[in-house]
Every structure is written in C-alpha cells, then in structure tokens.
Amino acid sequence: MSCHKINELFELLGPEWNKDAHLNLVEVLQKLAEEAGHKGDLSSLTDDTLIYHLKMKGEKSDAMIPGIEKDAEPDFKAALLKARGIK
C-alpha cells in the first residue's frame, strides 16, 4: 500500500471514528464494512472499499464516484469520439 493511500484513509477515517469514539478501531472498521455491504471476513476488506465508502458515505445514491467524474462524458457519442481521439 502506498503512503498516499494510508494518508487518505487516515484523513477519511478520523472524522468517522470520532463520531463513535467509544468503539475501538476493529469495531469501527467492522461497522464501515457492514455499511459498505461487505459480507466476508474483515481481513478480506480492501483499502479501496473503505476509501470509496468513506468518500461516498454522505452522497446521494446516484452520485458519481470521485475519480470517475472527471472522465465522464455527457453522452455515448462524445465518449466514442473521445476514445477514438476525436474531440
């Protein structure tokens, strides 16, 4: 895992953990995993799942995922033309 991901996860996790400060770290991670719909063991929870869940937690259900939004095209034709190098 890169330092960037660790820093990003700590930034996102801090405010969430403060909401439930009485919980220990594993309990907070378990709660977040359940909210994200993770069904497996906590050991199989990926850092990316946590990061995206924390980023999207307060957003509407149809909100675009951060990082994808910058590459989104308004329609299919524009996306095809961009993929072919035509703008």
All heavy atoms as an XYZ file, in Angstrom:
679
protein
N       0.858     -1.171      0.000
C       0.000      0.000      0.000
C       0.902      1.230      0.000
O       1.875      1.295      0.723
C      -0.902     -0.030      1.239
C      -1.920      1.067      1.237
S      -2.998      1.212      2.677
C      -3.313     -0.390      3.208
N       0.559      2.200     -0.784
C       1.377      3.404     -0.876
C       1.071      4.355      0.275
O       0.020      4.289      0.903
C       1.117      4.105     -2.205
O      -0.184      4.648     -2.218
N       2.019      5.243      0.561
C       1.825      6.227      1.628
C       0.625      7.125      1.337
O      -0.074      7.536      2.259
C       3.079      7.073      1.792
S       4.429      6.152      2.534
N       0.385      7.399      0.055
C      -0.752      8.239     -0.322
C      -2.066      7.611      0.143
O      -2.928      8.286      0.695
C      -0.776      8.458     -1.836
C      -2.021      9.115     -2.327
N      -2.285     10.449     -2.121
C      -3.098      8.613     -2.984
C      -3.472     10.747     -2.636
N      -3.974      9.644     -3.171
N      -2.207      6.313     -0.082
C      -3.436      5.624      0.326
C      -3.579      5.600      1.845
O      -4.675      5.752      2.368
C      -3.450      4.191     -0.200
C      -3.947      4.056     -1.595
C      -4.063      2.595     -1.924
C      -4.988      2.374     -3.069
N      -5.146      0.951     -3.369
N      -2.482      5.395      2.540
C      -2.522      5.379      4.008
C      -2.974      6.741      4.522
O      -3.856      6.827      5.378
C      -1.142      5.013      4.593
C      -0.807      3.557      4.281
C      -1.106      5.246      6.097
C       0.609      3.164      4.602
N      -2.378      7.799      3.998
C      -2.747      9.149      4.427
C      -4.214      9.458      4.104
O      -4.925     10.040      4.917
C      -1.838     10.190      3.779
C      -0.425     10.098      4.293
O      -0.174      9.616      5.397
N       0.518     10.536      3.485
N      -4.650      9.063      2.914
C      -6.037      9.306      2.518
C      -6.998      8.540      3.436
O      -8.004      9.091      3.889
C      -6.250      8.884      1.070
C      -7.627      9.199      0.539
C      -7.781      8.892     -0.935
O      -7.012      8.085     -1.494
O      -8.699      9.469     -1.545
N      -6.670      7.300      3.737
C      -7.521      6.503      4.616
C      -7.577      7.094      6.017
O      -8.646      7.184      6.621
C      -7.027      5.058      4.660
C      -7.892      4.057      5.407
C      -9.317      4.048      4.869
C      -7.290      2.679      5.327
N      -6.447      7.538      6.553
C      -6.430      8.162      7.883
C      -7.258      9.445      7.903
O      -7.990      9.696      8.856
C      -5.010      8.454      8.336
C      -4.261      7.241      8.816
C      -2.888      7.208      8.744
C      -4.918      6.137      9.332
C      -2.184      6.105      9.190
C      -4.226      5.024      9.775
C      -2.852      5.000      9.705
N      -7.142     10.264      6.855
C      -7.922     11.501      6.771
C      -9.422     11.225      6.781
O     -10.193     11.921      7.431
C      -7.587     12.264      5.485
C      -6.374     13.125      5.562
C      -6.146     13.867      4.247
O      -7.132     14.203      3.558
O      -4.974     14.094      3.911
N      -9.827     10.221      6.028
C     -11.248      9.889      5.930
C     -11.755      9.156      7.165
O     -12.901      9.331      7.573
C     -11.495      9.023      4.691
C     -11.259      9.698      3.342
C     -11.210      8.665      2.234
C     -12.333     10.726      3.066
N     -10.911      8.347      7.767
C     -11.323      7.531      8.899
C     -11.432      8.336     10.193
O     -12.310      8.062     11.015
C     -10.333      6.383      9.089
C     -10.690      5.293     10.074
C     -12.016      4.655      9.712
C      -9.582      4.242     10.106
N     -10.594      9.346     10.352
C     -10.570     10.140     11.582
C     -11.922     10.715     11.977
O     -12.418     10.441     13.074
N     -12.551     11.504     11.121
C     -13.853     12.083     11.475
C     -14.930     11.019     11.736
O     -15.775     11.180     12.604
C     -14.226     12.929     10.257
C     -12.953     13.188      9.551
C     -12.068     12.020      9.840
N     -14.868      9.935     10.987
C     -15.854      8.861     11.172
C     -15.660      8.172     12.516
O     -16.616      7.860     13.210
C     -15.722      7.849     10.022
C     -16.872      6.915      9.909
C     -18.187      7.596      9.622
O     -18.217      8.614      8.925
O     -19.209      7.083     10.119
N     -14.417      7.957     12.893
C     -14.116      7.309     14.165
C     -14.511      8.228     15.323
O     -14.972      7.772     16.364
C     -12.644      6.942     14.231
C     -12.264      5.976     15.311
C     -13.049      5.468     16.290
C     -10.981      5.397     15.502
N     -12.340      4.612     17.086
C     -11.065      4.542     16.621
C      -9.770      5.515     14.838
C      -9.980      3.822     17.094
C      -8.695      4.792     15.307
C      -8.796      3.956     16.413
N     -14.331      9.525     15.154
C     -14.704     10.478     16.208
C     -16.203     10.450     16.494
O     -16.624     10.751     17.611
C     -14.274     11.895     15.847
C     -12.792     12.099     16.028
O     -12.159     11.451     16.842
N     -12.226     13.010     15.254
N     -17.020     10.104     15.501
C     -18.464     10.006     15.718
C     -18.806      8.875     16.696
O     -19.795      8.945     17.403
C     -19.196      9.754     14.390
C     -19.159     10.916     13.440
C     -19.848     10.544     12.147
C     -19.685     11.629     11.103
N     -20.234     11.214      9.796
N     -17.983      7.836     16.667
C     -18.174      6.671     17.546
C     -16.885      6.426     18.324
O     -16.307      5.334     18.266
C     -18.535      5.427     16.728
C     -19.883      5.542     16.061
O     -20.842      5.910     16.755
O     -19.974      5.266     14.848
N     -16.446      7.425     19.062
C     -15.153      7.368     19.746
C     -15.082      6.265     20.796
O     -13.988      5.852     21.185
C     -14.839      8.718     20.387
N     -16.229      5.774     21.241
C     -16.238      4.704     22.239
C     -15.875      3.341     21.638
O     -15.582      2.399     22.360
C     -17.611      4.617     22.918
C     -18.718      4.259     21.976
N     -19.260      5.184     21.102
C     -19.362      3.097     21.768
C     -20.208      4.585     20.387
N     -20.293      3.318     20.774
N     -15.883      3.232     20.308
C     -15.540      1.987     19.636
C     -14.037      1.891     19.405
O     -13.366      2.902     19.237
C     -16.254      1.900     18.276
C     -17.783      1.941     18.286
C     -18.305      1.923     16.855
C     -18.354      0.787     19.077
N     -13.523      0.664     19.371
C     -12.110      0.515     19.016
C     -11.998      0.445     17.490
O     -13.013      0.376     16.788
C     -11.477     -0.690     19.717
C     -12.046     -2.017     19.259
O     -12.270     -2.235     18.076
N     -12.287     -2.919     20.208
N     -10.792      0.453     16.993
C     -10.562      0.523     15.545
C     -11.213     -0.639     14.804
O     -11.848     -0.444     13.772
C      -9.064      0.572     15.241
C      -8.672      0.588     13.768
C      -9.283      1.788     13.058
C      -7.165      0.584     13.624
N     -11.086     -1.841     15.323
C     -11.659     -3.007     14.640
C     -13.178     -2.893     14.583
O     -13.797     -3.218     13.561
C     -11.219     -4.320     15.333
C     -11.920     -5.514     14.723
C      -9.709     -4.482     15.237
N     -13.800     -2.398     15.644
C     -15.251     -2.217     15.647
C     -15.682     -1.166     14.632
O     -16.692     -1.327     13.950
C     -15.734     -1.834     17.046
C     -15.599     -2.949     18.069
C     -15.866     -2.490     19.490
O     -15.555     -1.322     19.820
O     -16.372     -3.306     20.271
N     -14.908     -0.099     14.511
C     -15.210      0.942     13.519
C     -15.083      0.366     12.113
O     -15.949      0.585     11.258
C     -14.280      2.163     13.700
C     -14.439      3.136     12.545
C     -14.555      2.856     15.018
N     -14.026     -0.395     11.870
C     -13.834     -0.997     10.551
C     -14.949     -1.997     10.239
O     -15.433     -2.045      9.105
C     -12.466     -1.677     10.467
C     -11.260     -0.743     10.523
C      -9.971     -1.545     10.537
C     -11.270      0.247      9.375
N     -15.366     -2.760     11.234
C     -16.462     -3.718     11.033
C     -17.758     -2.991     10.687
O     -18.496     -3.393      9.787
C     -16.659     -4.577     12.286
C     -17.700     -5.659     12.117
C     -17.294     -6.702     11.101
O     -16.165     -7.191     11.131
N     -18.190     -7.030     10.186
N     -18.023     -1.894     11.384
C     -19.224     -1.100     11.122
C     -19.200     -0.545      9.696
O     -20.199     -0.619      8.974
C     -19.304      0.053     12.130
C     -20.474      0.964     11.937
C     -20.445      2.108     12.922
C     -21.446      3.165     12.521
N     -21.222      4.429     13.125
N     -18.059     -0.012      9.289
C     -17.936      0.529      7.934
C     -18.068     -0.563      6.882
O     -18.679     -0.355      5.830
C     -16.601      1.272      7.784
C     -16.481      2.565      8.576
C     -15.044      3.076      8.548
C     -17.437      3.615      8.061
N     -17.502     -1.726      7.160
C     -17.596     -2.850      6.226
C     -19.056     -3.256      6.032
O     -19.499     -3.495      4.901
C     -16.779     -4.027      6.735
N     -19.814     -3.317      7.122
C     -21.228     -3.673      7.030
C     -22.008     -2.623      6.252
O     -22.856     -2.956      5.429
C     -21.809     -3.847      8.427
C     -21.311     -5.084      9.136
C     -21.683     -5.128     10.611
O     -22.417     -4.234     11.090
O     -21.220     -6.071     11.294
N     -21.705     -1.342      6.506
C     -22.380     -0.264      5.767
C     -22.086     -0.352      4.276
O     -22.945     -0.042      3.450
C     -21.911      1.100      6.278
C     -22.427      1.474      7.634
C     -21.833      2.787      8.130
O     -21.057      3.429      7.391
O     -22.149      3.176      9.267
N     -20.869     -0.748      3.935
C     -20.469     -0.835      2.530
C     -21.010     -2.086      1.849
O     -20.867     -2.244      0.637
C     -18.939     -0.799      2.429
N     -21.613     -2.984      2.636
C     -22.166     -4.199      2.064
C     -21.176     -5.339      1.969
O     -21.430     -6.334      1.290
N     -20.065     -5.223      2.668
C     -19.047     -6.283      2.661
C     -19.554     -7.464      3.471
O     -19.942     -7.316      4.617
C     -17.738     -5.746      3.246
C     -16.635     -6.738      3.243
N     -15.985     -7.115      2.100
C     -16.065     -7.443      4.252
C     -15.056     -7.998      2.400
N     -15.090     -8.214      3.705
N     -19.554     -8.664      2.878
C     -20.099     -9.851      3.533
C     -19.030    -10.791      4.076
O     -19.317    -11.627      4.905
C     -20.982    -10.630      2.557
C     -22.138     -9.829      2.008
C     -23.152     -9.518      3.059
C     -24.331     -8.786      2.428
N     -25.133     -8.056      3.355
N     -17.810    -10.670      3.624
C     -16.756    -11.594      4.038
C     -16.117    -11.207      5.357
O     -16.597    -10.335      6.089
N     -15.028    -11.880      5.659
C     -14.254    -11.563      6.852
C     -13.655    -10.173      6.732
O     -13.402     -9.686      5.625
C     -13.101    -12.563      7.033
C     -13.596    -13.956      7.363
O     -14.697    -14.059      7.932
O     -12.884    -14.921      7.037
N     -13.394     -9.581      7.871
C     -12.800     -8.246      7.882
C     -11.426     -8.252      7.210
O     -11.032     -7.275      6.592
C     -12.690     -7.736      9.325
C     -12.407     -6.271      9.527
C     -13.426     -5.404      8.814
C     -12.381     -5.931     11.010
N     -10.736     -9.379      7.283
C      -9.409     -9.479      6.663
C      -9.462     -9.395      5.140
O      -8.465     -9.089      4.496
C      -8.713    -10.771      7.085
O      -9.454    -11.889      6.642
N     -10.632     -9.646      4.564
C     -10.756     -9.565      3.102
C     -11.263     -8.205      2.625
O     -11.408     -7.980      1.427
C     -11.677    -10.674      2.583
O     -12.996    -10.474      3.041
N     -11.522     -7.300      3.553
C     -11.958     -5.944      3.205
C     -10.777     -5.173      2.621
O      -9.714     -5.104      3.229
C     -12.490     -5.232      4.450
C     -13.004     -3.811      4.278
C     -14.260     -3.799      3.416
C     -13.295     -3.196      5.631
N     -10.957     -4.596      1.448
C      -9.842     -3.882      0.822
C      -9.818     -2.420      1.253
O     -10.842     -1.854      1.652
C      -9.948     -3.926     -0.716
O     -11.117     -3.221     -1.115
C     -10.000     -5.359     -1.227
N      -8.645     -1.835      1.158
C      -8.495     -0.418      1.476
C      -9.314      0.430      0.506
O      -9.893      1.438      0.898
C      -7.022     -0.007      1.469
C      -6.302     -0.405      0.195
O      -6.655     -1.445     -0.389
O      -5.377      0.310     -0.208
N      -9.389      0.017     -0.747
C     -10.169      0.768     -1.729
C     -11.655      0.786     -1.364
O     -12.325      1.813     -1.526
C     -10.005      0.183     -3.138
C      -8.633      0.453     -3.709
O      -8.037      1.500     -3.364
O      -8.148     -0.379     -4.504
N     -12.167     -0.319     -0.868
C     -13.562     -0.362     -0.432
C     -13.799      0.646      0.675
O     -14.772      1.401      0.652
C     -13.944     -1.775      0.053
O     -13.767     -2.698     -1.022
C     -15.384     -1.826      0.536
N     -12.908      0.677      1.649
C     -13.041      1.632      2.750
C     -12.957      3.067      2.266
O     -13.774      3.908      2.645
C     -11.939      1.394      3.797
C     -12.175      0.276      4.780
C     -10.931      0.067      5.647
C     -13.377      0.548      5.643
N     -11.982      3.350      1.429
C     -11.785      4.715      0.945
C     -13.012      5.201      0.173
O     -13.542      6.280      0.443
C     -10.506      4.821      0.081
C      -9.270      4.678      0.985
C     -10.470      6.134     -0.695
C      -7.963      4.511      0.237
N     -13.492      4.397     -0.783
C     -14.636      4.830     -1.580
C     -15.908      4.894     -0.755
O     -16.739      5.766     -0.953
C     -14.813      3.959     -2.828
C     -13.828      4.352     -3.895
C     -12.771      3.522     -4.228
C     -13.925      5.577     -4.536
C     -11.847      3.906     -5.179
C     -13.011      5.964     -5.484
C     -11.975      5.115     -5.807
O     -11.064      5.503     -6.748
N     -16.065      3.970      0.197
C     -17.246      4.032      1.052
C     -17.226      5.318      1.883
O     -18.239      6.007      1.999
C     -17.327      2.814      1.978
C     -18.460      2.898      2.946
N     -19.776      2.897      2.538
C     -18.491      3.037      4.290
C     -20.558      3.004      3.596
N     -19.805      3.095      4.680
N     -16.077      5.656      2.459
C     -15.982      6.864      3.271
C     -16.180      8.126      2.432
O     -16.790      9.089      2.882
C     -14.646      6.906      4.012
C     -14.514      5.898      5.158
C     -13.064      5.768      5.593
C     -15.400      6.293      6.321
N     -15.678      8.113      1.198
C     -15.861      9.274      0.314
C     -17.317      9.440     -0.090
O     -17.808     10.559     -0.223
C     -15.009      9.128     -0.957
C     -13.562      9.431     -0.754
C     -12.828      9.351     -2.075
C     -11.382      9.781     -1.914
N     -10.700      9.819     -3.214
N     -18.012      8.346     -0.282
C     -19.375      8.392     -0.811
C     -20.434      8.346      0.277
O     -21.623      8.461     -0.018
C     -19.594      7.213     -1.770
C     -18.682      7.200     -2.974
S     -18.817      8.668     -4.001
C     -20.461      8.502     -4.651
N     -20.043      8.208      1.516
C     -20.985      7.994      2.614
C     -22.083      9.054      2.702
O     -23.233      8.735      2.905
C     -20.222      7.920      3.926
C     -21.059      7.455      5.064
C     -20.215      7.179      6.272
C     -21.135      6.930      7.427
N     -20.838      5.821      8.218
N     -21.775     10.306      2.535
C     -22.771     11.367      2.650
C     -23.411     11.759      1.337
O     -24.232     12.670      1.300
N     -23.064     11.085      0.272
C     -23.568     11.451     -1.057
C     -24.885     10.744     -1.370
O     -25.236      9.747     -0.763
C     -22.535     11.070     -2.123
C     -21.194     11.752     -1.958
C     -21.243     13.251     -2.174
O     -22.036     13.703     -3.024
O     -20.494     13.956     -1.489
N     -25.589     11.273     -2.363
C     -26.810     10.625     -2.848
C     -26.442      9.287     -3.480
O     -25.316      9.105     -3.944
C     -27.510     11.504     -3.874
C     -28.033     12.803     -3.320
C     -28.698     13.606     -4.408
C     -29.169     14.939     -3.857
N     -29.755     15.774     -4.911
N     -27.393      8.380     -3.547
C     -27.113      7.045     -4.078
C     -26.747      7.060     -5.562
O     -26.085      6.150     -6.049
C     -28.308      6.123     -3.858
O     -29.437      6.615     -4.538
N     -27.153      8.103     -6.286
C     -26.831      8.167     -7.712
C     -25.638      9.084     -8.013
O     -25.345      9.357     -9.175
C     -28.048      8.616     -8.520
C     -28.528     10.010     -8.147
O     -28.124     10.532     -7.088
O     -29.305     10.588     -8.931
N     -24.935      9.524     -6.967
C     -23.771     10.397     -7.163
C     -22.637      9.622     -7.834
O     -22.484      8.419     -7.624
C     -23.298     10.956     -5.825
N     -21.868     10.323     -8.649
C     -20.762      9.701     -9.352
C     -19.578      9.499     -8.401
O     -19.318     10.318     -7.538
C     -20.330     10.555    -10.540
C     -19.319      9.849    -11.376
S     -19.296     10.183    -13.135
C     -20.927     10.397    -13.646
N     -18.866      8.404     -8.589
C     -17.711      8.077     -7.758
C     -16.594      9.079     -8.045
O     -16.285      9.341     -9.213
C     -17.232      6.643     -8.051
C     -18.318      5.646     -7.660
C     -15.930      6.339     -7.331
C     -18.039      4.233     -8.083
N     -15.952      9.625     -6.986
C     -14.833     10.545     -7.203
C     -13.740      9.843     -8.019
O     -13.456      8.674     -7.822
C     -14.334     10.840     -5.786
C     -15.469     10.526     -4.900
C     -16.239      9.430     -5.572
N     -13.132     10.556     -8.910
C     -12.102      9.982     -9.766
C     -12.645      9.559    -11.113
O     -11.954      9.586    -12.112
N     -13.907      9.161    -11.149
C     -14.549      8.788    -12.411
C     -15.228     10.007    -13.012
O     -15.280     10.169    -14.226
C     -15.562      7.644    -12.197
C     -14.825      6.383    -11.780
C     -16.393      7.408    -13.444
C     -15.727      5.218    -11.479
N     -15.708     10.877    -12.148
C     -16.462     12.050    -12.585
C     -15.675     12.912    -13.561
O     -16.212     13.417    -14.538
C     -16.873     12.865    -11.361
C     -17.781     14.021    -11.658
C     -18.290     14.685    -10.394
O     -17.704     14.500     -9.327
O     -19.300     15.398    -10.507
N     -14.370     13.047    -13.323
C     -13.550     13.911    -14.195
C     -13.443     13.366    -15.620
O     -13.209     14.107    -16.556
C     -12.159     14.104    -13.596
C     -11.323     12.849    -13.527
C      -9.950     13.130    -12.949
C      -9.118     11.916    -12.768
N      -8.967     11.029    -13.888
N     -13.634     12.047    -15.792
C     -13.528     11.432    -17.108
C     -14.875     11.183    -17.771
O     -14.928     10.675    -18.879
C     -12.791     10.090    -16.989
C     -11.357     10.263    -16.529
O     -10.739     11.288    -16.899
O     -10.854      9.398    -15.793
N     -15.946     11.523    -17.090
C     -17.283     11.235    -17.622
C     -17.604     12.136    -18.817
O     -17.220     13.292    -18.865
C     -18.326     11.430    -16.531
N     -18.292     11.552    -19.758
C     -18.738     12.282    -20.942
C     -20.254     12.431    -20.877
O     -20.941     11.555    -20.358
C     -18.343     11.534    -22.214
C     -16.853     11.510    -22.475
C     -16.266     12.887    -22.726
O     -16.959     13.756    -23.286
O     -15.105     13.092    -22.353
N     -20.794     13.522    -21.431
C     -22.236     13.768    -21.322
C     -23.101     12.756    -22.080
O     -24.233     12.502    -21.717
C     -22.420     15.169    -21.895
C     -21.215     15.410    -22.732
C     -20.112     14.588    -22.133
N     -22.561     12.168    -23.143
C     -23.358     11.188    -23.887
C     -22.449     10.145    -24.527
O     -21.236     10.281    -24.560
C     -24.237     11.863    -24.940
C     -23.444     12.651    -25.970
O     -22.316     12.248    -26.308
O     -23.962     13.667    -26.454
N     -23.055      9.102    -25.033
C     -22.323      7.980    -25.604
C     -21.513      8.376    -26.832
O     -20.373      7.960    -27.010
C     -23.305      6.857    -25.946
C     -22.645      5.597    -26.393
C     -21.942      4.808    -25.495
C     -22.727      5.190    -27.711
C     -21.322      3.639    -25.905
C     -22.113      4.022    -28.134
C     -21.410      3.242    -27.227
N     -22.078      9.217    -27.678
C     -21.390      9.631    -28.913
C     -20.102     10.391    -28.564
O     -19.050     10.132    -29.143
C     -22.305     10.516    -29.755
C     -21.674     10.969    -31.050
C     -22.627     11.828    -31.855
C     -21.949     12.360    -33.095
N     -22.824     13.262    -33.836
N     -20.191     11.299    -27.602
C     -18.995     12.045    -27.191
C     -17.942     11.117    -26.617
O     -16.747     11.286    -26.855
C     -19.382     13.120    -26.163
N     -18.359     10.105    -25.884
C     -17.417      9.139    -25.297
C     -16.718      8.351    -26.405
O     -15.509      8.119    -26.329
C     -18.145      8.215    -24.343
N     -17.460      7.933    -27.417
C     -16.861      7.189    -28.541
C     -15.856      8.057    -29.293
O     -14.759      7.604    -29.641
C     -17.928      6.706    -29.500
C     -18.677      5.450    -29.091
C     -19.768      5.142    -30.108
C     -17.737      4.270    -28.978
N     -16.232      9.314    -29.573
C     -15.328     10.193    -30.291
C     -14.061     10.458    -29.483
O     -12.960     10.440    -30.043
C     -16.037     11.513    -30.618
C     -17.165     11.405    -31.644
C     -17.900     12.723    -31.754
C     -16.611     10.974    -32.996
N     -14.191     10.631    -28.189
C     -13.024     10.857    -27.345
C     -12.130      9.625    -27.332
O     -10.901      9.724    -27.383
C     -13.458     11.207    -25.924
C     -12.298     11.559    -25.026
C     -12.776     12.012    -23.652
C     -11.593     12.382    -22.779
N     -12.024     12.815    -21.447
N     -12.730      8.434    -27.265
C     -11.965      7.189    -27.256
C     -11.182      7.004    -28.538
O     -10.108      6.416    -28.546
C     -12.906      6.011    -27.030
N     -11.706      7.544    -29.630
C     -11.021      7.452    -30.927
C     -10.055      8.591    -31.174
O      -9.450      8.695    -32.228
C     -12.053      7.386    -32.056
C     -12.848      6.105    -32.010
C     -13.799      6.020    -33.142
N     -14.517      4.750    -33.089
C     -15.556      4.480    -33.817
N     -16.014      5.353    -34.697
N     -16.162      3.317    -33.702
N      -9.944      9.472    -30.206
C      -9.008     10.584    -30.332
C      -9.581     11.798    -31.037
O      -8.854     12.715    -31.408
N     -10.871     11.824    -31.263
C     -11.544     12.944    -31.936
C     -12.311     13.704    -30.857
O     -13.113     13.152    -30.133
C     -12.520     12.432    -33.015
C     -11.795     11.548    -34.014
C     -13.212     13.598    -33.700
C     -12.716     10.768    -34.919
N     -12.064     15.006    -30.800
C     -12.754     15.771    -29.763
C     -13.840     16.619    -30.300
O     -14.079     17.016    -31.276
C     -11.765     16.644    -28.996
C     -10.826     15.773    -28.216
C      -9.936     16.613    -27.348
C      -9.023     15.695    -26.563
N      -8.278     16.343    -25.578
